[in-house]
Amino acid sequence: MGGLRELAAPFVVPGPSGVAIRTRLKQLTAADEEVLRRVGAHLDTLASRDLKARCRDGLDHDAGTWAARKRELTPLSSARWAGTITKATHDQWALARRCALAHLQNLQAGVQTLRHRLSLPVGAKGSKKAPGGYRSRREWHAKTRRLHALEDRLARERTDWTAGRVHVVRGGKRLARTRHHLPAAQLTEPQWRERWEAERWFLQADGESGKRYGNETIRVAPDGQVSIRLPAPLSNLANAPHGRYVLTGRVQFAHRGPEWADRVAANRAIAYRIHYDPARARWYVTASWQQPVTRTVALAAALADGVIGVDTNADHLAAWRLDVHGNPTGTPHRFSYDLTGTADHRDAQLRHALTRLLHWARTCGVRAIAVEDLDFTAEKTREKHGHRKRFRQLVSGLPTGRLRARLASMADATGIAIVAVDPAYTSKWGAQHWQKPLASKNRKTTRHDAASIAIGRRAQGYPLRRRTAPPRAHRSDVHGHRTVQAGPETPGREEPRRRLPGPRTRSVPPDAERTRATRTSRTVRGVRSVQEWVQDSLLLTDEER
């Protein structure tokens, strides 16, 4: 046990700190779409210029340079548009900085792994904690060349990180690279150009508490009317007072609609973003706002009615309900999803699986769901698993970050607590101690089902191993069946042994006296009657009566 790492204590995941809802912007006229396009293109130019200035400042940026950039943008738009653009630029630069740090750490891990494996003899076996040498001299030579390439790349990334230089593409690097592979993407140049412009348009505005309907730049009235404060160079397009343009279409938020209406009526801050989808030729409006983080309940209170352990896999969620004693009750459940295709499709599949999981939890009356606190940052490096390409793809396909965010947000609305546990050894010990005992002729327990039990028991504070069975003479006849932990009133517990028809072991049937009296032994030596084993009833005389 000395080689096992120290396990982190389970904790209740805090709720989300913000809400974002989206709806379609319908019934727009050609004039409305033209105004939206011109406003988005104009603000796109200003946002690109501001981002270039922010990247040029690098680590020398401070509040003074931020204010100077805002003053430059105000005459070309408005004070509120300029504030939104500079804040979005700052957030985008900070995100690129964090991504550069993650890429730098990934390169460092790859270089360290390559150096370690190249230092070992060819064919040397590895251990569970460190990989071994390469299989052949040819692979060793190829990895030597790759080490030099990674070291050069690592040196460039370190130089950029020290200088505060980031690489940002407004509209997305993937879409920019698609321009050079249009036949493979099945796009024409006009189609790509339309998508590129739509991704770069800037049509978003931050909210302000105390202002009318919570936003002065993009305003959505309680009846769904949308109006936009036009930038100063486009004020001639206004069709309403104070340089505003009112769209013909109306919006209606179905998801969290009452909550949005309450904020609008109270003039609380709401941020809006107008987005165009070229593939569907549709306009959308996204409303978002901050909310106080829900106060997490105590771990003991969340686990008062049991817990549902969930094991995350590449194509499904394996779940099993556990009672307060840590015993699996009922049957395991599997919630499948398909993570192939577009990002919207993957997100919809994940939301559908989590919805079914939460509905089942509410049906069971459980107020806590235990999940693993997974982080595959060190496992995704290409050099650690070498030629195991399928395994690397499997690890990279696990929806760890998105699942945690989605599950915490959706569970907060249903009143179910999410308990995060340490993922160490859950699959190994679950399969070792729970897979075989829970399998039967009518139910096949998988390794993932057993892992869900281990996850739930770790959240409850119970050991993952089952109780050791007592000696054979003490299993049922002397001290009872010690492996049973739940009481007789717990539904779905381990039932008693089924009553078999016929006499019990070491019991005498009712007709044993007659059978033994007439049966003779089958032994060859000294055939004797069995009657000597039968004791006749005593004859009572008249005196004794």
C-alpha positions in Angstrom: 0.0 0.0 0.0 3.0 2.3 0.2 3.0 3.0 -3.5 -0.6 4.4 -3.6 -0.9 8.1 -3.7 -2.9 10.1 -1.2 -6.5 10.5 -2.1 -8.3 13.9 -2.1 -11.4 14.2 0.0 -14.8 14.4 -1.8 -16.5 17.8 -2.0 -19.7 19.3 -3.2 -19.3 21.2 -6.5 -20.5 24.8 -6.3 -23.3 25.9 -8.6 -22.9 28.0 -11.7 -22.3 31.8 -11.5 -24.1 32.8 -14.7 -26.9 32.0 -17.0 -27.1 32.1 -20.8 -30.2 31.5 -22.9 -30.8 31.7 -26.6 -33.7 32.1 -28.9 -34.3 32.8 -32.6 -34.8 36.2 -34.0 -37.6 35.8 -36.5 -39.6 37.9 -38.9 -36.7 40.1 -39.9 -37.1 42.2 -43.1 -34.3 42.7 -45.7 -33.7 46.2 -44.3 -33.3 44.8 -40.7 -30.7 42.2 -41.9 -28.8 44.9 -43.8 -28.6 47.1 -40.8 -27.4 44.2 -38.6 -24.7 43.3 -41.2 -23.5 46.9 -41.5 -23.3 47.4 -37.7 -21.5 44.1 -37.2 -19.0 44.8 -40.0 -18.3 48.3 -38.6 -17.8 47.1 -35.1 -15.7 44.2 -36.4 -13.2 46.7 -37.8 -13.0 48.5 -34.5 -12.6 45.3 -32.5 -9.8 44.0 -34.8 -8.0 47.3 -34.4 -8.3 47.2 -30.6 -7.2 43.6 -30.4 -4.1 44.5 -32.4 -3.3 47.3 -30.1 -3.8 45.1 -27.0 -1.5 42.4 -28.4 1.1 45.1 -29.2 1.1 46.3 -25.6 1.7 42.7 -24.3 2.8 42.7 -20.6 3.1 46.5 -20.5 -0.7 46.9 -20.5 -2.2 48.8 -17.6 -5.4 50.8 -16.8 -4.0 53.9 -18.6 -3.5 52.1 -21.9 -7.0 50.6 -21.5 -8.6 54.0 -21.0 -6.6 55.4 -24.0 -7.9 52.6 -26.3 -11.4 53.3 -25.1 -11.1 57.0 -25.9 -9.9 56.3 -29.4 -13.0 54.0 -30.0 -15.6 56.3 -28.5 -15.9 58.8 -31.4 -16.2 56.0 -33.9 -19.0 54.2 -32.0 -20.2 55.3 -28.6 -19.0 55.2 -25.0 -20.9 51.9 -24.3 -19.9 50.2 -27.5 -16.2 51.2 -26.8 -16.4 49.8 -23.3 -17.8 46.5 -24.6 -15.2 46.2 -27.3 -12.3 46.9 -24.9 -13.6 44.4 -22.3 -14.1 41.7 -25.0 -10.5 42.4 -26.2 -9.1 42.0 -22.7 -11.0 38.7 -22.2 -9.8 37.3 -25.5 -6.2 38.2 -24.8 -6.4 36.6 -21.4 -7.8 33.5 -22.9 -5.1 33.3 -25.5 -2.5 33.7 -22.7 -4.0 30.8 -20.7 -4.0 28.6 -23.8 -0.4 29.5 -24.5 0.5 28.4 -21.0 -1.3 25.1 -21.4 0.5 24.5 -24.8 3.8 25.3 -23.1 3.2 22.8 -20.4 2.1 20.1 -22.9 5.4 20.6 -24.8 7.4 20.4 -21.7 5.7 17.1 -20.7 6.4 15.7 -24.2 10.0 16.7 -24.2 10.5 15.1 -20.7 8.9 11.9 -21.8 10.9 11.6 -24.9 14.2 12.2 -23.1 13.3 9.5 -20.5 12.4 6.9 -23.1 15.4 7.7 -25.3 17.7 7.2 -22.3 16.5 3.6 -21.8 17.9 0.7 -23.8 15.8 -0.4 -26.8 13.1 -2.9 -25.8 13.3 -2.0 -22.0 10.1 -2.6 -20.3 8.3 0.2 -18.5 6.2 0.3 -15.3 2.8 1.6 -14.4 4.3 5.0 -13.5 6.9 5.4 -16.3 7.0 4.2 -19.9 9.8 1.9 -21.1 12.2 2.2 -24.0 11.2 2.1 -27.6 10.6 -1.2 -29.4 13.2 -0.9 -32.2 16.2 1.2 -33.4 14.1 2.6 -36.1 11.5 4.0 -33.7 14.3 5.3 -31.5 15.8 7.2 -34.4 12.5 8.7 -35.4 11.8 9.8 -31.8 15.2 11.4 -31.6 14.3 13.6 -34.6 11.0 14.4 -33.0 12.7 15.4 -29.8 14.8 18.0 -31.6 11.6 19.4 -33.3 9.8 19.7 -30.0 12.8 21.3 -28.3 12.8 24.0 -31.0 9.1 24.6 -30.7 9.4 24.7 -26.9 12.1 27.4 -27.2 9.9 29.5 -29.4 6.9 29.2 -27.1 9.0 30.1 -24.1 10.3 33.2 -25.9 6.7 34.3 -26.7 5.6 33.6 -23.2 8.4 35.7 -21.7 7.7 38.6 -24.1 3.9 38.4 -23.5 3.3 37.6 -27.1 0.1 35.8 -28.0 -1.4 34.5 -31.3 -5.1 35.3 -31.8 -7.3 34.9 -34.8 -10.6 36.7 -34.8 -13.1 34.3 -36.3 -11.2 31.2 -35.3 -7.9 29.6 -36.4 -9.7 26.5 -37.7 -12.0 28.5 -40.0 -9.0 30.5 -41.2 -7.1 27.3 -42.2 -10.2 26.0 -43.9 -9.7 28.7 -46.5 -6.8 26.7 -47.9 -8.8 23.4 -48.0 -12.1 24.3 -49.5 -12.7 21.1 -51.5 -12.1 19.0 -48.4 -14.5 21.1 -46.4 -17.1 21.0 -49.3 -17.3 24.8 -49.4 -17.0 27.3 -52.1 -15.2 30.6 -51.6 -18.4 32.7 -51.3 -19.7 30.2 -48.7 -16.5 30.4 -46.7 -16.4 34.1 -47.0 -19.9 34.4 -45.6 -19.0 32.2 -42.6 -15.8 34.1 -42.0 -17.6 37.5 -41.9 -20.4 36.2 -39.7 -17.9 34.8 -37.1 -16.0 38.2 -37.0 -19.1 40.4 -36.7 -19.3 42.2 -33.3 -22.9 42.5 -32.1 -22.7 42.1 -28.4 -23.2 44.5 -25.5 -22.8 44.3 -21.8 -25.7 45.1 -19.4 -26.0 47.9 -16.9 -28.1 47.7 -13.8 -30.4 50.6 -13.3 -30.8 51.4 -17.0 -34.0 50.7 -18.9 -34.5 47.0 -19.3 -31.0 46.4 -18.1 -29.1 47.3 -21.3 -28.9 50.6 -23.1 -27.0 49.4 -26.2 -29.0 46.3 -27.2 -32.4 46.6 -25.6 -35.0 43.9 -25.4 -38.4 45.0 -24.1 -40.7 42.7 -22.1 -42.9 42.2 -25.1 -39.9 41.0 -27.2 -39.1 44.1 -29.1 -35.4 44.5 -30.0 -33.7 47.8 -30.5 -30.1 48.7 -31.1 -28.2 51.9 -30.4 -26.4 52.6 -33.7 -22.7 53.7 -33.8 -22.2 57.3 -34.6 -21.1 56.8 -38.3 -24.3 54.8 -38.9 -26.8 57.1 -37.1 -28.4 57.9 -40.5 -30.0 54.4 -40.5 -32.0 55.0 -37.3 -35.8 54.6 -37.4 -36.4 55.6 -33.8 -35.4 58.5 -31.5 -31.9 58.9 -30.0 -30.2 57.1 -32.8 -31.8 53.7 -32.3 -33.0 51.1 -34.8 -36.0 49.0 -33.9 -36.1 45.5 -35.5 -39.3 44.2 -36.9 -39.0 40.7 -35.4 -39.8 39.9 -31.9 -38.1 37.4 -29.5 -39.4 35.1 -26.9 -37.3 33.2 -24.5 -38.8 29.8 -23.7 -36.0 28.5 -21.4 -35.8 30.5 -18.1 -38.3 32.9 -19.6 -39.9 34.0 -16.3 -36.5 34.6 -14.8 -35.5 36.8 -17.7 -38.7 38.7 -17.5 -38.2 39.4 -13.8 -34.8 40.9 -14.5 -36.1 43.0 -17.3 -38.9 44.4 -15.2 -36.5 45.2 -12.4 -34.0 46.9 -14.8 -31.2 44.5 -13.8 -28.1 44.0 -16.0 -28.5 41.6 -19.0 -25.9 41.2 -21.7 -27.1 40.4 -25.3 -25.3 39.0 -28.3 -26.8 38.8 -31.8 -25.4 36.0 -33.9 -26.0 34.9 -37.5 -25.8 31.2 -38.6 -24.9 31.1 -42.3 -25.6 27.3 -42.6 -29.2 27.8 -41.6 -29.6 31.5 -42.6 -31.0 32.3 -39.2 -30.4 35.1 -36.7 -30.2 34.3 -32.9 -30.2 36.4 -29.7 -28.4 35.2 -26.6 -29.1 36.7 -23.2 -26.8 36.2 -20.3 -26.5 37.5 -16.8 -24.6 36.8 -13.6 -26.2 35.3 -10.5 -25.0 34.6 -7.0 -23.4 31.2 -6.6 -25.8 28.8 -4.9 -24.7 28.0 -1.4 -23.5 24.4 -1.3 -25.1 22.1 1.1 -23.1 20.0 3.6 -21.8 16.7 2.3 -23.6 14.7 5.0 -26.9 16.4 4.2 -26.5 15.7 0.4 -25.8 12.0 1.1 -28.7 11.6 3.6 -30.8 9.7 1.0 -28.1 7.8 -0.7 -26.1 8.7 -3.8 -25.9 7.8 -7.5 -22.4 6.9 -8.6 -21.6 7.9 -12.3 -18.7 6.6 -14.3 -17.8 8.8 -17.3 -16.9 7.0 -20.5 -16.3 7.9 -24.1 -19.8 6.8 -25.3 -22.0 6.5 -22.2 -22.5 7.2 -18.5 -22.6 4.2 -16.3 -24.7 4.9 -13.1 -25.8 2.8 -10.1 -27.8 3.9 -7.1 -26.3 3.2 -3.6 -28.2 3.3 -0.3 -26.9 5.1 2.8 -24.9 2.0 3.8 -23.0 2.0 0.5 -24.8 -1.0 -1.0 -25.8 -1.0 -4.7 -29.6 -1.2 -5.0 -31.7 -1.9 -8.0 -30.1 -2.4 -11.4 -27.4 -0.3 -13.1 -28.4 2.3 -15.7 -26.6 3.4 -18.8 -27.1 6.7 -20.6 -25.5 6.6 -24.0 -24.4 9.5 -26.2 -22.6 9.9 -29.5 -19.7 12.5 -29.5 -19.0 12.4 -33.2 -20.0 15.1 -35.6 -20.3 18.8 -35.1 -19.9 20.6 -31.8 -23.6 21.4 -31.6 -24.4 17.8 -32.1 -22.0 16.7 -29.4 -23.4 19.2 -27.0 -26.9 18.2 -27.6 -26.1 14.5 -27.1 -24.4 15.3 -23.8 -27.3 17.5 -22.6 -29.8 14.7 -23.5 -27.8 12.1 -21.5 -27.5 14.4 -18.5 -31.3 15.2 -18.6 -32.1 11.5 -18.4 -29.7 11.0 -15.6 -31.2 13.8 -13.5 -34.8 12.6 -14.2 -33.8 9.2 -12.9 -32.2 10.7 -9.8 -35.4 12.6 -9.0 -37.4 9.5 -9.5 -35.2 7.6 -7.1 -35.5 10.4 -4.5 -31.7 10.8 -4.4 -30.3 14.3 -3.7 -26.6 13.7 -4.7 -24.8 12.4 -7.7 -21.1 11.4 -7.4 -18.8 12.0 -10.4 -15.0 11.7 -10.8 -12.9 14.9 -10.7 -11.2 14.0 -14.0 -8.4 15.9 -15.6 -6.5 14.3 -18.5 -4.1 17.2 -19.1 -1.1 14.9 -18.5 -2.6 11.9 -20.2 -3.3 13.6 -23.6 0.4 14.1 -24.5 1.3 12.1 -27.6 4.6 10.9 -26.2 3.3 9.2 -23.0 1.3 6.4 -24.7 3.4 6.2 -27.9 1.8 4.1 -30.6 -1.4 3.6 -28.7 -3.3 5.9 -31.0 -6.7 4.5 -30.2 -6.2 4.9 -26.5 -5.1 8.5 -26.9 -8.2 9.2 -29.0 -10.3 7.6 -26.4 -8.9 9.7 -23.6 -9.2 12.9 -25.6 -12.8 12.1 -26.5 -14.0 12.0 -22.8 -16.2 15.0 -22.2 -14.6 15.9 -18.8 -14.7 19.7 -18.7 -17.9 20.1 -20.6 -19.6 17.4 -18.6 -18.7 19.0 -15.3 -20.0 22.4 -16.4 -23.2 21.1 -17.9 -24.0 18.7 -15.0 -23.3 21.4 -12.3 -25.5 23.9 -14.2 -28.4 21.5 -14.9 -28.3 19.9 -11.4 -28.4 23.3 -9.7 -31.9 23.9 -11.3 -33.2 20.6 -9.9 -31.8 20.9 -6.4 -29.5 17.9 -6.8 -25.9 18.2 -5.4 -22.9 17.1 -7.4 -20.1 15.5 -5.3 -16.7 15.3 -6.9 -14.4 12.5 -5.8 -10.8 11.5 -6.5 -10.7 9.2 -9.6 -7.7 7.1 -8.4 -8.2 3.4 -8.7 -12.0 3.5 -9.1 -12.1 1.4 -12.2 -9.4 -1.1 -11.0 -10.8 -1.6 -7.5 -14.4 -1.5 -8.7 -13.8 -4.4 -11.1 -11.8 -6.3 -8.6 -14.3 -6.2 -5.7 -17.7 -5.5 -7.2 -18.0 -6.8 -10.8 -18.0 -10.6 -10.1 -20.2 -10.6 -6.9 -22.9 -8.5 -8.7 -23.0 -10.6 -11.9 -25.7 -13.2 -12.3 -27.3 -15.3 -15.1 -29.8 -12.6 -15.9 -27.5 -9.6 -15.4 -24.0 -8.9 -16.8 -22.2 -6.4 -14.6 -19.6 -4.5 -16.7 -16.4 -2.9 -15.5 -17.9 0.5 -15.8 -20.9 -0.4 -13.6 -18.5 -1.6 -11.0 -16.6 1.6 -11.2 -19.8 3.6 -10.6 -20.2 1.7 -7.3 -16.7 2.6 -6.3 -17.3 6.2 -7.1 -20.4 6.3 -5.0 -18.8 4.6 -2.0 -15.9 7.0 -2.1 -18.3 9.9 -2.0 -19.9 8.4 1.1 -16.6 7.8 2.8 -16.8 4.0 2.6 -13.8 1.9 1.5 -14.0 0.6 -2.0 -13.2 -3.0 -1.1 -15.9 -5.4 0.0 -15.9 -7.0 3.4 -13.7 -10.1 3.7 -15.8 -13.2 3.9 -15.5 -15.1 7.3 -14.5 -18.7 7.5 -17.0 -21.2 6.0 -18.4 -22.4 9.4 -19.2 -18.8 10.4 -20.8 -17.6 7.2 -24.5 -18.3 8.1 -24.9 -20.9 10.8 -23.0 -19.3 13.6 -22.8 -15.5 13.3 -25.0 -14.9 10.2 -24.0 -13.6 6.8 -21.5 -10.9 7.7 -21.2 -9.5 4.1 -24.8 -8.1 4.3 -24.6 -4.4 5.4 -28.1 -3.1 4.7 -31.1 -3.7 6.9 -34.1 -5.9 5.9 -36.3 -2.8 5.2 -33.9 -1.5 2.4 -35.4 -2.1 -1.0 -33.3 -4.0 -3.5 -30.9 -5.4 -0.8 -29.3 -8.8 -1.0 -32.2 -11.3 -0.5 -32.0 -14.4 1.7 -31.3 -17.7 0.1 -34.2 -19.3 -1.8 -36.1 -22.1 -0.1 -35.4 -25.3 -1.9 -38.2 -28.0 -1.9 -37.5 -31.1 0.1 -35.8 -31.8 3.4 -33.1 -29.5 4.7 -29.6 -30.6 5.3 -29.1 -33.0 8.3 -32.9 -33.1 8.9 -34.9 -36.3 9.3 -37.9 -36.6 6.9 -41.2 -37.7 8.4 -41.1 -41.2 6.9 -37.5 -41.9 7.9 -38.6 -44.5 10.5 -40.6 -46.6 8.1 -37.9 -46.3 5.4 -35.1 -47.3 7.7 -37.1 -50.2 9.1 -37.6 -51.9 5.8 -34.3 -51.0 4.1 -31.3 -53.2 4.1 -27.7 -52.2 3.7 -26.1 -52.6 0.4 -22.7 -53.5 1.9 -21.3 -56.9 1.0 -19.8 -57.8 4.4 -22.2 -58.8 7.2 -25.6 -58.0 5.8 -27.6 -56.6 8.7 -31.0 -55.3 8.9 -31.5 -51.7 9.6 -34.1 -52.5 12.2 -31.5 -52.5 14.9 -31.4 -48.7 14.4 -35.1 -48.3 15.0 -36.3 -48.1 18.6 -39.8 -49.5 19.1 -42.2 -47.8 21.4 -42.2 -49.2 25.0 -45.1 -51.4 26.0 -46.7 -50.3 29.2 -48.2 -52.9 31.6 -51.4 -52.4 33.6 -49.4 -51.7 36.7 -47.4 -49.0 35.0 -50.6 -47.4 33.7 
